[in-house]
Amino acid sequence: MRRISSTLTVLAAAGLLALTVPGPASATNGFLRIGGVVHNHPLGCYEVVQLSTVLNFTDVPVRIHNVPGCQGSVVQILPPGLAAQVPGTHSILVEDPLGPVG
């Protein structure tokens, strides 16, 4: 049952990505949801202050760092359309698909 639920979540995410309206050229398409807070067309570093489910509904993979400020080691790369549990004191980097952040 859990496997079916995970499959349905991924399919729903893919459907949402297909329906996403393109955003500005300097940001990602879609949204990033961290613990229930939605960030539309995310770009840059986002702090995870407590254990949270992170949903990547963007068109780029995001990097999960083991410390705040998107410093330290990358502990996971979360591809588009997937979700992960992320501990507090971590951070998430969303890079511009057209070039480096900054």
Order of alpha helices (4+ residues) and beta strands (2+ residues): alpha-beta-beta-beta-beta-beta-beta-beta-beta
